């Protein structure tokens, strides 16, 4: 067994940082919640791409075995309408996207899938992304993914996830943040075998100094540091 914990990137006070994104007057929201318990074939995919808030998110998996899953996906262009608790904070935070999945799986056919979330710099984000991939015959997982980019978010310009996994198979993550000519950060991990992993990855970047519309300074901590 192996325990791996990563505290990946806190970035703040950069002169070239983008201000928090202004929210549209007419905003969109999406919510999905489900409980699943059974044996057989499972296929699930969800994608949220929103250029207005610099968000790109994909979550997919397929398998054939015994599965129990409790999952919620919530997305709002107006972060003031979406508040959820994160593991490193005792009070709810206003977010643009929140996902939590509690899952157990066991089967001769591997459960395969992955997750990708990005803050797109071309549309006002921070050029950061986090990706998870897996192919497992057994898995127990409790994972939270979160994203904030707009001015009503308590964690504006933040992208990350927390996960606690126990699995037999292959599981890994890739994370990166890139600013042309002056910043390039990359993190890669892959495990193949029987493992337990407790891991947090978060990219955060403050907006311009003195930006009164940005609330990200209220939660500028990273990985409880």
Residue pairs with C-beta under 8 A, 6 or more apart in sequence:
1 194
1 195
1 196
2 191
2 195
2 196
2 197
3 196
3 197
3 198
4 189
4 191
4 195
4 197
4 198
4 199
5 198
5 199
5 200
6 187
6 189
6 199
6 200
6 201
7 200
7 222
7 223
7 224
7 225
8 175
8 187
8 200
8 201
8 202
8 203
8 222
8 223
9 128
9 175
9 177
9 185
9 187
9 201
9 202
9 203
9 204
9 222
10 202
10 204
10 220
10 221
10 222
10 223
10 225
11 126
11 177
11 203
11 204
11 205
11 206
12 204
12 205
12 206
12 220
13 206
13 209
14 205
14 206
16 179
16 182
17 126
17 157
17 205
17 206
17 207
17 208
18 121
18 124
18 125
18 126
18 157
18 205
18 207
18 208
19 151
19 207
19 208
19 211
19 213
19 214
20 149
20 150
20 151
20 153
20 156
20 157
20 207
20 211
20 213
20 214
20 215
20 216
21 52
21 53
21 54
21 124
21 125
21 149
21 150
21 151
21 156
22 150
22 151
22 213
23 53
23 77
23 78
23 79
23 80
23 150
23 151
23 152
24 52
24 77
24 78
27 76
27 77
27 78
27 81
28 50
28 75
28 76
28 77
29 74
29 75
29 76
29 77
29 78
29 81
29 82
30 48
30 73
30 74
30 75
30 76
31 72
31 73
31 74
31 75
32 46
32 71
32 72
32 73
32 74
33 71
33 72
33 73
34 69
34 70
34 71
35 69
35 70
36 42
36 67
36 68
36 69
36 70
36 71
37 67
37 68
37 69
38 66
38 67
39 65
39 66
39 67
40 64
41 62
41 63
41 64
42 61
42 62
42 63
42 64
42 67
42 111
43 61
43 62
44 59
44 60
44 61
44 62
44 113
45 58
45 59
45 60
45 61
46 57
46 58
46 59
46 60
46 73
47 57
47 58
47 59
48 55
48 56
48 57
48 73
48 75
48 97
49 55
49 56
49 57
50 75
50 77
51 120
51 123
52 77
52 123
53 77
53 96
53 123
53 149
53 150
54 119
54 120
54 121
54 122
54 123
54 124
54 125
54 149
55 75
55 96
55 97
55 117
55 118
55 119
55 120
55 125
55 147
55 149
56 116
56 117
56 118
56 120
56 129
57 75
57 97
57 116
57 117
57 118
57 145
57 147
58 114
58 115
58 116
58 117
59 73
59 99
59 113
59 114
59 115
59 116
59 145
60 113
60 114
60 115
61 111
61 112
61 113
61 114
62 111
62 112
62 113
63 105
63 107
63 109
63 110
63 111
63 112
63 113
64 107
64 108
64 109
65 105
65 106
65 107
65 108
65 109
65 111
65 137
66 105
66 106
66 107
67 103
67 104
67 105
67 107
67 111
68 103
68 104
68 105
69 101
69 102
69 103
69 104
70 101
70 102
70 103
71 99
71 100
71 101
71 102
71 103
72 98
72 99
72 100
72 101
73 97
73 98
73 99
74 82
74 84
74 97
74 98
74 99
75 82
75 96
75 97
75 98
76 82
76 95
76 96
76 97
77 96
77 150
78 150
78 152
79 94
79 95
79 96
79 148
79 150
79 152
79 153
79 154
79 156
80 94
80 152
82 94
82 95
82 96
82 98
83 92
83 93
83 94
83 95
84 92
84 93
84 95
84 98
84 146
85 91
85 92
85 93
86 93
86 144
86 146
86 155
86 162
87 144
87 162
87 200
88 162
88 200
88 221
88 223
88 224
89 219
93 146
93 148
93 153
93 154
93 155
93 219
94 148
94 152
94 153
94 154
94 155
94 215
95 146
95 147
95 148
95 153
95 154
95 155
96 147
96 148
96 149
96 150
96 153
97 117
97 145
97 146
97 147
97 148
98 144
98 145
98 146
98 147
99 143
99 144
99 145
99 146
100 142
100 143
100 144
100 145
101 141
101 142
101 143
102 141
102 142
103 139
103 140
103 141
104 139
104 140
104 141
105 111
105 136
105 138
105 139
106 137
106 138
106 139
107 137
108 137
110 135
110 136
110 137
110 169
111 134
111 135
111 136
111 137
111 139
111 169
112 134
112 135
113 133
113 134
114 131
114 132
114 133
114 134
115 131
115 132
115 145
115 161
116 129
116 130
116 131
116 132
117 129
117 130
117 131
117 145
117 147
117 159
117 161
118 125
118 128
118 129
118 130
118 159
119 125
119 126
119 127
119 128
119 129
119 147
119 149
119 157
119 159
119 203
120 127
121 127
121 179
124 149
125 149
125 157
126 157
126 159
126 177
126 203
126 205
127 177
127 178
127 179
128 159
128 175
128 176
128 177
128 203
128 205
129 159
129 175
129 176
129 177
130 159
130 160
130 161
130 173
130 174
130 175
130 201
130 203
131 173
131 174
131 175
132 161
132 163
132 171
132 172
132 173
133 171
133 172
133 173
133 174
134 167
134 169
134 170
134 171
134 172
135 169
135 170
135 171
136 167
136 168
136 169
136 170
136 171
137 168
137 169
138 167
138 168
138 169
139 165
139 166
139 167
139 168
139 169
139 171
140 165
140 166
140 167
141 163
141 164
141 165
141 166
141 167
142 163
142 164
143 161
143 162
143 163
143 164
143 165
144 161
144 162
144 163
145 160
145 161
146 155
146 158
146 159
146 160
146 161
147 158
147 159
148 154
148 155
148 156
148 157
148 158
148 159
148 216
149 156
149 157
149 158
150 156
151 213
151 214
151 215
152 215
153 215
153 216
154 215
154 216
154 218
154 219
155 204
155 216
155 219
156 207
156 214
156 215
156 216
157 204
157 205
157 206
157 207
157 216
158 202
158 203
158 204
158 216
158 219
159 202
159 203
160 200
160 201
160 202
160 203
160 204
161 200
161 201
161 202
162 199
162 200
163 197
163 198
163 199
163 200
164 197
164 198
164 199
165 171
165 195
165 196
165 197
165 198
165 199
166 195
166 196
166 197
167 194
167 195
167 197
168 193
168 194
169 192
170 190
170 191
170 192
171 190
171 191
171 195
171 197
172 188
172 189
172 190
172 191
173 187
173 188
173 189
173 199
173 201
174 186
174 187
174 188
175 185
175 186
175 187
175 188
175 201
175 203
176 184
176 185
176 186
176 187
177 183
177 184
177 185
177 203
178 184
178 185
187 201
189 199
191 197
200 223
202 222
202 223
204 216
204 220
204 222
206 214
206 216
206 217
206 220
207 214
207 216
208 214
